[in-house]
Amino acid sequence: TVDIPVGEGKPFCDLPGVDAPEVQVPADFCVREFTTAPIREARVLRFAPNGDLFVSAPSMPTVGGALGGPGAIMVLPDDDHDGRADAQLTYAGPFPSEGRPCAGLESDPKNLACVHGLSFADGYLYFTRSDEVRRVPYVAGDRVVPAAASELVANLGGARIPDVRWTHTLERTKAGSLYVSRGRMDATVCNDEEMSRGVVFALHVEEKAPLPLVPEVVADGFRNPMYLRCSPSSCGDCYASELSGDNWDGVGGHEKLSLLTKGESWGYPCCIAHGIPHPDIGTRDSVSYTHLRAHETV
């Protein structure tokens, strides 16, 4: 049973616009330019409850080479419903990176130089910074951040770990919790502590407990579970797009779509797949592989 609400208005592909000829998609799909003016370092897109498109655009350069962003959350409204953005509005920011690390910039709770993940839930806009999740009140139609200061929802525990990434993403589960990813860099040592660095956490915001919350580990043993998505249908399954090591295919591994199940470890960097130790480092240390219960879906 699928409980996705039926949309109103015309399908996007029936709106005025020109298909991008360089992108080939199946029948009944289309790819079109939503805004002709570029947003530098656009990283995460989220539609607000009223249909406005929110975009996180950090100013801190990413490991993958994206750079030059404003350090802001942008809003792209489409009030005339023609399938194209009417304007590019700055919801919050800008905050230049100034060549400083995220931690130094984020002594200011408003600074968005390292903004990344976005999610709307229960009257709030949630967003991530380098080692935390924060939120601000959101009312449908807001296009400027409210004057109220943002609240710290949770620290993610990466500030003390030298090789974790600042680029987190957020996703709301069917039960109302927020999942948040934490990636790490490549590793050359196999042990339990290394496997705990790349992780997907749950924040139980639906329980209305006092803030900040303590993140609960959903699954670990990831290298970079970059993007998260949960099914809005009755099954409610959640997935992570796992970006494995840069040279992973050379040892028999591959990137994958990971079904997130409580308590599972995906084994990075000790294993390249379920029950298969990394040929170069997987046997260097005495690690039990019996607890690695990864299920690869792709």
PyMOL commands that set and color helices and strands:
alter all, ss='L'
color gray80, all
select helices_A, chain A and resi 12-14+102-105+192-195+205-207+248-251
alter helices_A, ss='H'
color red, helices_A
select strands_A, chain A and resi 44-47+53-57+72-76+89-92+118-121+124-128+132-137+151-155+170-172+178-182+199-203+216-220+225-230+238-242+256-259+264-265+271-273+276-277
alter strands_A, ss='S'
color yellow, strands_A
deselect
rebuild
show_as cartoon
